[in-house]
Amino acid sequence: MKKKLILLVLICAFVTTSCFEDTDDNPRTATTLEIQNFIYRGLNFFYLYKADKPELANDAFASDEELNSFLASYDSPESLFDFLTVQQDRFSILVDDYIELENELSGISKSNGMEFGLVRYPNNPSNVFGYVRYILPDTDAESAGLQRGDIFNTVDGQQINETNFNELLSQDNYTIGLATLNGNTITPTGESVSLTKQQYTENPVYIAKTLDVQGQKIGYIMYNSFIKDFDNNLNAAFANLKSDNVTDLVLDLRYNGGGAVETAVDLAGMITGQFNGEIFYTEEWNNDRQEEYAENGLFDASISDGSAINSLNLNTVYVLTSDRTASASELIINGLNPYINVVQIGENTTGKFQASFLLYDAPAPNFTRSQANPSHTYAMLPLVFKTANVNGNTDFIDGLPPDIMIDEDYANLGILGDVNEPLLSRALSEIVPGFKPVETRHVQNVFEEISESKANSKLHQLMIAE
């Protein structure tokens, strides 16, 4: 594949720090101008929206001196990056520590195990409460006995609000104050739980099980991130469903903000299997790169390590979504839609159809880790191409709308993977004749969800290509 020449290969995946430090016994620090020159070169070469930024045109500057003068007019790499990325771009990122970023690409980050959403008080929208979505195994939150559905409204004794939530909850150590939600009223209980973050590797295959509902075998998978290092885990989960002879699948992507494009292609093949070699998605790059780099993403029969995909050969899949469902998750829905019946249940998705890949400060066109400038650790994940399905559907900036609208009731979340969990029960009612779904109240017009625990990840809602 042409774009395999653009390496997102994490050459020193678990020894990145030593790899960086050994490059020079007497390392120097890069100048701001050097880093800004890298940012300009990378965006000039690959940025999807290059044509919308006159300063990125190939003839924008008459000489290197003129370019350097322009770059020097910005006081930091971050301010230059912000200027050169366009207003409609919500997702391109610049980081000053690519070692931390590489770890996140492998699923490694600091976590206390409490995955949560943050919601405005309906009667005082400047204040915020948190609700626990799920608890990661073998973490501090699990040891503390926290559960899905727990409500909290303070951190270290301070009321959470729209301006302090990120600062309070990004700390490595904090204490949450528990509360109850009754109707629209949040009431403190007086109980508190102290939590500590540690380095943690999250398996994104959170739940994989076969449900027996009125004699019908239905697969349920809650998949929370498209991380290539866990492709075998995902494939093994589908092997189990296949051996159980499931006839239907509910794929829960409600908290999945995306990840690797290649894993999305593999997951599409696990759901189907009858379309190998056909187009799953197409690509649109900037005008300078389109002819050389654009290629079709095809359904295939093997995962990244060459293992055969365990395919269910389904003609219908039920996908649970929320407004936090993004990028590679949306690629699954959009890419499968022309081929099989995709029944989307939940909320409108985020609206992220563009892909990125990791650029280091190295020579064009590859911008590789192995050739990275050793005097700094800046790197970029700019948007480089947008995806469309085989019918050309793309640019869904307002997200993908559900076929069946149902939102989560923070006061009645249910147990994930249980047939009485509201979203799952609604899917089961579509599959099993006579199955009655759990009744829920509509809360979207009452509560506004403003952030989540994964928002602190540098990879939040990104779709990563190689």
N, C-alpha and C positions, 0 to 999 in steps of 0.2 A: 504493500500500500504506500502511495506517495507520501502521505503525511506521517507515516511511521518514521520518515527521516527527521521529523520534528519530535525530538525525544522528550517524552514525559517520563523517561526511565529514571527511577530514583536509584542511581548507581550506588549510593552509600546509604541505603534505606535505614539501616539500624546503627550505622556508625558515622552518621553525617557530621557530628561535631568533630571527631578526630580527623575525618577526611578534610574538613575545612581548615583545621588548625595546622595540619601537616604540610599544607601547600607552601608554606614559607616560614622559616625559623625566625625571621624578623619581619613580620607582616607590617605593611603600612596601611593607613586608612585612606580610602578613596576620597577624592574631593567631591563636593556637591555637584560640580559641573560634570564630572565623569559619570556619576549616577544618572544625572538628568540627560546626558547624551545617550545612555543606554535606553532610558524611557522613550526618548524621541525615536531612536532607531527601531525599537521594537514596535511601537505604534505605527510609525510610518510604513513598516513592512507588512504587518499582519492585521491591524485594527479593522474590524468589520465596518465601522462607520467613518473610515478615513475620508471618504468623499465629502462628508458633512463638516469637516474641519479644515478650512483653508490652510492653516499653518502646517498641516501634515501633507500637503501636496508636494509632489516630487520637485517642483520648481518654486517652492515657497521662499527659498533663500538663495541668494546669488552666490554665496561663498560660505565656507566653514566659519569664517570670522563672523559673518552676519548671523548664522545659526547660533553660534556660541553666545553672541550678544543677546539674542532672544532667550536662550536657555538661562543665562545668568540673571535675567530680569525677574526670575522666580526665586523666592528665598528658600525653597525646600523642594525635594523630589515630589512630595505629596501635593504641593500647590501646583506644580507643573502638570502632574498627572491629572488632577482635577480639572485643569483648564483644557487639556487635550482630549479628554473624554467628553462625549456629547451629553446633552441634558436627558435624552431619552434612555441613556445607558444607566441602568440601576445596578449593574452586576459586576462590571470590571473592577478588579482590585489590584492594589500595589501593596506589597508587604516588605518590611525591613528585616525580616528573619525567615529566610526560606527553609531553614532547618525545621523550625516549628511547623511550617506549612507542609513540608514533606511528611512529617509525622501524622498530621491530620489526614493526609491523603491515604495513609495506611490504616486509618481508624484509631490512631493514638492521640489522646488529648487528656487534659485534666478534667476530672469529673468527680462529683460527690454522689452521682447515681440518681439524682432527682431530675427527671426531665419534666419541664413545666411550660405552661402558657401563662401570659400576663394579660389581664383584662381590666378595662376601666370600670370604676364604680358607676352604675347607671344613674345614681342621684347626685354624684359628685365626680365628674369625669376626669378631674385632675388627679384623683387618687386611683390606686391600682391594687388589685389583688392577684395572687397567683393560684393556679390549680395544678395539681400533680397529674400529668398525663400517664406516665409509667415510671417504674423503678428498675434501674439496671441491676442485674444480679451481682453479688459479691462486692457490694459498695457500702459506703457509710450510710446512705439513705436506706438501704435494705436492712442493715443492722439496727437502725433507729426505729424501724417498724413503720416507716411512711408507706402509704398506699395510694394507688390511683384514686383520684377524687378528693384527696385532702386539699383543704383551702388554707392559704396563708396570706397575711396582709401586712406584716411588718418584717423587717430585717434588722437585727441588732437593736431592737426597740424602736426603730424609726418606721413611720408609716411609709409604705411604698407609694411613690407617685410618678407622674409622667416624666419628671426630670432626674430622679435619683435611682431609678430601678437598675440601670446598667451598672453604675458604680457600686451599688450595694451587692448585687448578685454576681458580679465578676470577681469578687474576693475569693481567695482560697479557703477562708474560714468565715463562717457567719452563722447566726442563729435566727431561725424563722419563728414568727409568732403565728400559731394556728388560729383558725377562725371557722365559722360555719356560714353557709349560704342558704338562706331561707327565702324563697321567692327572689326578691331583688335586694335583700338586706344582708350585709356582711357583719357578723358579730364575733369579736374576739372571744376565744375560749379561756385565755389565760395560760394555756400550755405552750411550750416552746420546744424546738428541736435544734440542736447544734450539729452542723455538718462540716466536713473537711474534704477538700478535693485532693485527689491523688492521680498520678498518671494511670490511665485506664485505656484498654483496647476493647472497643464495643463491637460485638457481633451484631450486624444489622438485621440478621434473621431472628427477630425477637420471638415470634411464635410461628410454629409450623405444625399443623395438626389436621387430622381427619375427623370430621364431625359425622355422626350417624343421626340423621334427622328423618324420622318416620321411615326408616329403612333405606334412606338415600345417602350415599357416601359423597360428602362435600369437603373439598380441601379448603383450608383457611391458612393464609400466610400473612403475617404482619411483618413488613419489610421496611426498615427505617432509613436506609442509606445505600446508595449504589457504590460499594467499595470493592474494588477488584480483588483485594486480598482475601475476600470471603466468598468469591465465586463458587468455590467447591462446597462451601456450606449451603449456599442457595441451591446448587445443583443436587446435593444430597437430599435436601428437603423435598425437591420435586421427585426424586427417586422413591422416597417413602410414599408420597401421594400416589405415584404411579403404581407401586406395589399394592396399595390399598384399593386400587381400581376406582378412584374417585371419578365421578361423572361431571362434576362442576367445580369451579374454583372461585373463591372470594379472595381477592388480592387487596390487602389493606395498606394503602399508601397515604393515609391521612396526615401522618407526621413526617413524610419522606420528602426532604428538600432537594434530592437529586444526587448527582455524583457522576460516575464514569459512564460515558456513552457506550463503550464496549460491553459493559455489564448490562445495560438496557437492551442491547441487541440480543445478548444471551438470554435474558429473561423473556424476551418476546418469543425466542425459540423454545423455551421451556413450556410456555403457555400453549404454543401451537406445535410446530414441527413439520407441518405439511406445506410450508412455503419456502423451503431452503433455496437460496439463490435468487429469490425475488427481492424487490426493493423495499426496505423497511423505512428508510429516510433518504432525502437528498440534501445537498449542502449549497449554500450561497455565501461566497467569500467576497472580499472587496475586489474591485475590478482588476487590480494588479495581480491578484493571486488566484482568481477563479479558474482560469484555464489550467494552471499547473497543479493546483492542490485539490480542487473540488472532486469528490467522488461519491458514489452512492453507497450508503450503508445497507448491507444485504443480510437477510435472514441467513443464519448458518447453523451447522450441526455440532459445533464444539465450543467449549469455553476457552478462556485465554491460555490455559496450560495444555490445551490439546485434548482434554477429556471430552468424551461424547456427551452431548446435552441429553438430559432426561426429559423428553417431551411428552406432554399430555394430549396433544393433537385436538385441542378444544376448538369449538366453533363459537363459543360464547365465554366471556369472562366478566365477572362482577368486580368493579374497582371502587374502593371506598376512598373518598377524597375530602380535603378541606382547603381553606385558603392558604395553607402552608404547604400544599402539595405542589412541587415545582420541578422544573428542568427535566432531568432524566425520567422522573415520574410522568411528566406530561408527554415526553417522547414516547413512552409506552402506550399511553392512551391514544395519542394522535397517530402513531405509526401503525398500531393494530386496527384502527377504525376502518380502513378500507378493506380489510381482509376478513374480520370476524365481527360478531356482535359484541361491542364493548358497552356494558351497562354501567354507567357512572353514577354512584350513589353518594350523596353528601353535599359538599359545598363547591362553589366555583374555585378553580385552581388559581395559582399565582399569576401565570402568564409569562413563562420563561422558556423561550424556544431557541436561545442562542447558546453556543458552546465556546469554551475557553480552553487554552492549554498553557502550560507553564513556560515562561520565558525567563532565562537567566541572562546576566550581562556577559554575553559571548558573541562571537561573530555571527552575522546573518549567513544563511537563512535558518540555521538550526537552533541558535541561542541555547546551546546545550549546557547541562550541569558540568560535564567533564571539562569544558573550556571556560567555565565561569571565572570572571575577574575575582581573584582571591582576596581583594582588599575591602570587600563589603558583602553583605548578604541580602541585598535587595533583589526582589524578583517580582514578576507581574503575571497575573492571570487576566488578560484582556479578552473581550469578546472577539472571536475570530471568524466564526461563521454562524449562520442561522440554519435551522433545520426545517424541512417541510416533509409531509408524508407523500406517498406515491401519487396522491391526487393534487398535490401542490398546496395543501393547507398549512399555513404558517401565519406569523404576525398576530397571534392571538394574545395581544397585549393585555386584554382584560381577563385572560384565563380561559379554561375550558369549562363550559357550563355543565352541571350534572343533568342526567336524565330524570333522576329522582332527588328532589331537594330535601335534605334533612341535616340539621346542624346539631352539634353536641350541646347537651344541657349540662352546664357545669355542676348543677346540683344533683344530676342523675347520670353520671358517666357510664356506669355499668362496668363489668369485668371484661377486659379484652379477651377475645377468643371464646367467650361464653355465648350460647345461643340467644340469651336475653340481653346482650349488649345492644343498645339501640340501633347503631348503624348496621351491625352484622345481622340482627334480627330482620331488618328491613330488606337486606339482600336475600336472606333465606326465604322471606315471603314471596320473592320473585321466582325462586327456584322450586320450592316445595308447595304444591297445591294445598291450600287450607292452612298453611302455617301463618299464625297471627303475629304481626310485628309488635314490639313494645311501643306503647304510646309515648310521645315526647311533646314537649312544648317548643315552640319556635322562639329562639332567643336572639337571633341576629339583630333584630331591630331594638333590642334592649341592651345588649352587651357588645362592646367593641374590643376585640382582641388586638393588642398592639405589639406584642413581641413574644419571644419564646427563649428557652434555654439555649437552643442551637444557634440563635442569632449571634452569639459571641464567637462562633466558629468562623475562621477565615474563609471556609468553603461553603458558607451558608447559601443555599439555593443556587449553587454553581453546577454547571454541566461540563465535565472535563473530558476532553478528547486527547488522543495521542497523535 
